Amino acid sequence: MIIWINGGFGAGKTTLAQELHRRVPDAVVYDPEQVGVMLWKWMRPNDDFQDLPSWRELVVAAALSLRRHHAETLIVPMTLIRDDYRTEILGGLADAGEEVLHVFLEVDAGVLRQRLKTRVIAPGNPEAAQSAREWTLSRVDAAVLAAARQPGGTLMLRSDRLTPAELADEVLARANLPRVHADAKPMRHAPSPAPKET
């Protein structure tokens, strides 16, 4: 199964992914943002790497390869606010025969803005931190509006009202996955992205 955790910047996607990974230690956490970073090594960065067709194609291809060769369960924390990009990527996974659980974390706009304003970004580089903060803050309203446009079957969860443990309970119940108890420690750590709140 592929568990895709969607929602605005600051919604708690990475935090939930980490909690799920703690409960399902054999899963692999896959961060598609790293695909964008890789592409930007070869071409001039634009405003949003999601606009690159290559990014969307490679995100699907990498997810399929990771799921088929390295993990029964793939956990993917990644914002997909544009409906057409979400359809292209999640549809591509489903068309390839993968079972996809799409989770969308809803958060009030004020909570998102507060989280983003206090987030630590690019320590030691205040200019880059300010630029990144402004970029994410400019996308808050679009993320809030996107909650009403999610397709049928999406697991909608309020991450401003539930704890990460409660969110993970809801996801794992819907996914019907075997898991360790919420208080247990993981048996091992699979490679995963550096901690960050998205």
ZITALIN-V155418 format. One record per helix or strand of 2 or more residues. SS is the DSSP state (H for helix, E for strand). FROM is the first residue (numbers start at 1). LEN is the number of residues. If there is no record, write none. Layout:
BEGIN
SS/FROM/LEN ; SS/FROM/LEN
END
This chain:
BEGIN
E/2/6 ; H/13/11 ; E/28/2 ; H/33/8 ; H/49/3 ; H/53/18 ; E/74/4 ; H/83/13 ; E/100/7 ; H/109/10 ; H/126/12 ; H/140/10 ; E/155/4 ; H/164/12
END
